[in-house]
Amino acid sequence: MGGVINMKFGELIKGADKEGKEKHVPFIEVKHCAGCNETEITVIVGKEVKHPNTVEHHIAWIQLYGVKENGQLIHLMSADLAPVVSEPCAHICIKKDQFKSLIALEYCNLHGVWENTVDL
């Protein structure tokens, strides 16, 4: 019968300053998409050092949010990933001029939620 824990979700999110042996911080790549003539966003977990992808240790999901000039946060994408048979990478095309920055989150089943932000 533990006490109430007064913790905010944001206090649990880790960034590059907490990086460990495996690379958890989601890398956000921004480039032009020739197919739709918009901006393709790729979020990759483990770009430099591959993250384990086993049932015991894997990336379970990736989320991407856009921040508009007025500060409004827009959910752009969620990708649920299966261990062993998928890689921690997700793509979406967006209208880049509608956002001032992007925030990517990812969840490692052993090490929690990690984030990264890129200004556009």
C-alpha positions as CSV (number, residue, x, y, z in Angstrom):
1,M,0.0,0.0,0.0
2,G,2.3,2.6,-1.3
3,G,1.8,6.4,-1.2
4,V,0.7,8.5,-4.1
5,I,3.5,9.4,-6.4
6,N,3.3,13.0,-7.7
7,M,5.3,12.7,-10.9
8,K,4.6,14.2,-14.3
9,F,5.0,12.2,-17.5
10,G,7.6,14.7,-18.7
11,E,9.9,13.9,-15.8
12,L,10.1,10.3,-17.0
13,I,11.3,11.1,-20.5
14,K,15.0,10.8,-21.3
15,G,17.0,12.7,-23.8
16,A,20.5,12.6,-25.2
17,D,22.0,13.7,-21.8
18,K,20.9,10.3,-20.4
19,E,22.1,8.1,-23.3
20,G,23.5,4.7,-22.3
21,K,25.2,1.9,-24.0
22,E,22.5,1.3,-26.6
23,K,21.4,4.3,-28.6
24,H,17.8,5.2,-27.6
25,V,17.4,8.9,-28.7
26,P,15.3,8.9,-31.8
27,F,17.0,10.5,-34.8
28,I,14.8,12.8,-36.9
29,E,15.7,13.0,-40.6
30,V,14.1,15.7,-42.7
31,K,14.2,15.6,-46.5
32,H,12.2,16.4,-49.7
33,C,9.9,13.6,-50.9
34,A,9.9,13.4,-54.7
35,G,6.8,11.1,-54.6
36,C,4.4,13.6,-53.0
37,N,6.5,16.8,-53.3
38,E,6.2,17.4,-49.6
39,T,8.7,16.9,-46.7
40,E,9.5,13.3,-45.7
41,I,10.2,12.8,-42.0
42,T,12.0,9.6,-41.0
43,V,12.4,8.7,-37.3
44,I,15.1,6.1,-36.6
45,V,16.1,4.6,-33.3
46,G,19.6,3.3,-33.2
47,K,21.0,5.2,-36.3
48,E,24.6,5.1,-35.1
49,V,24.5,2.0,-32.9
50,K,21.8,-0.5,-33.6
51,H,19.3,-1.1,-30.8
52,P,18.6,-4.7,-29.8
53,N,15.5,-6.1,-31.3
54,T,14.6,-9.2,-29.3
55,V,11.5,-10.1,-27.4
56,E,13.4,-9.3,-24.1
57,H,14.7,-5.9,-25.3
58,H,13.2,-3.9,-28.1
59,I,11.6,-0.6,-29.3
60,A,7.8,-1.0,-28.9
61,W,6.7,2.3,-30.4
62,I,7.6,5.6,-32.1
63,Q,5.5,8.8,-32.1
64,L,6.0,12.1,-33.9
65,Y,4.5,15.4,-33.0
66,G,4.7,18.8,-34.8
67,V,4.8,22.1,-33.0
68,K,3.0,25.0,-34.8
69,E,4.2,28.6,-34.6
70,N,1.5,29.4,-31.9
71,G,2.8,26.5,-29.8
72,Q,0.0,24.1,-30.6
73,L,1.1,20.4,-30.4
74,I,-0.2,18.2,-33.3
75,H,0.1,14.4,-33.2
76,L,1.4,13.4,-36.6
77,M,2.2,9.7,-36.4
78,S,2.3,6.6,-34.2
79,A,4.1,3.4,-35.2
80,D,3.7,0.2,-33.1
81,L,6.6,-2.1,-33.6
82,A,6.9,-5.9,-33.1
83,P,10.1,-7.3,-31.7
84,V,12.4,-9.5,-34.0
85,V,10.4,-8.9,-37.2
86,S,10.5,-5.1,-37.5
87,E,13.1,-2.3,-37.3
88,P,12.7,0.8,-35.2
89,C,12.1,3.2,-38.1
90,A,9.0,5.1,-39.3
91,H,8.3,7.5,-42.2
92,I,5.7,10.2,-42.8
93,C,5.3,13.0,-45.3
94,I,4.1,16.4,-43.9
95,K,3.5,20.0,-45.0
96,K,6.7,21.3,-43.3
97,D,5.8,25.0,-43.6
98,Q,3.0,24.4,-41.0
99,F,5.4,23.5,-38.2
100,K,8.3,25.2,-36.4
101,S,9.7,22.0,-34.8
102,L,9.2,18.3,-34.5
103,I,9.3,16.1,-31.4
104,A,9.9,12.3,-31.6
105,L,9.3,9.9,-28.8
106,E,10.1,6.3,-28.6
107,Y,9.6,3.6,-26.0
108,C,12.1,0.9,-25.1
109,N,10.6,-1.9,-23.1
110,L,13.6,-1.9,-20.8
111,H,14.7,1.7,-20.7
112,G,11.6,3.7,-21.0
113,V,10.6,6.7,-23.1
114,W,13.2,8.8,-24.9
115,E,12.8,12.0,-26.9
116,N,14.5,14.2,-29.5
117,T,13.5,17.6,-31.0
118,V,14.5,19.2,-34.3
119,D,13.7,22.8,-35.4
120,L,12.5,23.2,-38.9
